[in-house]
Amino acid sequence: MRTSSTLYLFIALLAMPATATAGDESLKQQFEKVAAAYADSFNKQNGAGIAALYAPGGMVVNATGSHTDVAQTYEGIFKAGFNHNEITVDEALPLGADTAIATGEYHITGKNQNGEPLDVVGRWTGAYVNQGGNWKIRMVSAFPKAPPAK
């Protein structure tokens, strides 16, 4: 009896990662759609479009601090000369029925006021909430990658 119980537990534990991976992959695909909409709005220099992807009270955290006025934050980024963004989603993990986190990379480019190229590659982490069947961003932290060690 004890051996069969142990066997069932072992089989159940083996099955869990496969189930979690399948669910996480679906979640990752949903966040890839959010990232694509984010990049599309960024590339159109549409701060309001980016802000619409956020939940009420959502925030951006970057090297300059926490910002709850998402549209205004991105207008400043566009004014600095950034006009193109490519985003990848590396991981997506559920935290509960209506919350999840994701991580990935971004690559923003443009030209500054003097016409010199701007090029930043970084990492981001996002916290998401599901509101009415739509995933909304609650918080994104984004920071440039550290330079390679010498």
N, C-alpha and C positions, 0 to 999 in steps of 0.2 A: 504494500500500500504506500509506504513512504517513498519507494523508488518511483512509482508511477506519479505521485504528486510532484516530486522533484523533476521528473521528465517533463511534465506539463508546464511547470514554471520555466524550465529552460527553453522549451519551445516558444512559450509566450514572450520571453525576453528576446529571443532571436527574431521574432516577428515584429517587435516594436520599432526598431530602427527603420525597417522597410516602410512601415506605415507612416512614421514621422517624416521620412524623406519624401514620400509621395505627396504628403500634405504641404510640406515646406516648399516643394518644387512648384506646386500650384500657387502658393503664396508668393513665391519669388516672381512668378510670371505676372501676378497682379501688380506687384511693386515695379516690375519692369515697365508696365503700362503707365504707372504714375511717373516714373523717371522719364519716359519718352515724352509725356505731356509737359513735364517740368522743363526738359531740354528744348522742346518746341517753343514754349513761351519765352524761355531765355533767349533763344536764337532770333525771336521776333522782337526782342527787347520789350516784353510785355510783363512788367512787374505785377500788375493786377491779375494777370493770368496765372502767375506763379502763386500769388497770395490765395487765389481761389482753390488751390490744391491743399491748403492748410485748414485744419480745424480751427474753430474760434479760439482765440488765445494762443494759437500756435506761435512758435518762435524759431528763429535762426540763431545759432551760436557759431561765431567764427572768431578769428584772432582779435577782432575789435570789441567783442563782448556778446551779450544776449540782445536780440532785437525782436520785438513783437510786431513792429510795423514792417511786415514782410515786403510789401510793395515798395515802400520808401527805401528799404535796404537795397533792394535790387536796382532801383532807379539810380542809386549812388554807384553801384557796381557798373551799370551801363555807362554812366557819365564818366567813369574812370577809363572807359574805352573797351571793356570786355563786351563781346558780342556773339560769341559762339561757345556752346557747352556740349560736351559729350559725357554721358553718364552711364556707368555700368552698375548692376546690382550683383554683388558676389554671394550674399547670404540673406535669407529671410527666415526669421524664427518667430513662431507664435508665442505670446506670453499668456494669453487667455482667449476667450471666445471673440472678443472685440478689440484686442490689442496685440501688437506685434512690433518687432524691431527688424531693421535691415541695415546692411553695410555695403559699401562699394567704393568706386573711384569716380572722380570727375576730372575733366580736362577742359579748362576755360582758356580762350584765346581772344585776342583783339589787338588794338593799337592804342597807345596813349596819345595825349594831346600833341606830342611832337612827331607822331607817326612811327614811333619805335614799337616793335612787337611786344605784346604781353602774352605770356604763356605760363600757366600754372596747372600743375597736376597735383591732385590731393586725394585724401580719403574723406568719406562722409559716413555718418551713422544717423539713422532716422528712427524715430518712435512714431507709430501709427495707431490710429483709432478707427474702428469701423463705425460709420454713422449712416444709418439707413441703407446699408448694403454697399456703401462706397468707402474705400480706404482714404482717410485724410491724414495729413502730416500733422503731428502734434509738436515735434521738434526735430530739427536737423542740425547736426554739428558738422562743420566742414573746415578742414585744415590742410594747408599744403603739405606735401610729403617732405620729410626731412632730406637734406642733401646726402648723397652717399658718403659713407665714412672714407677717410683718406688712408 
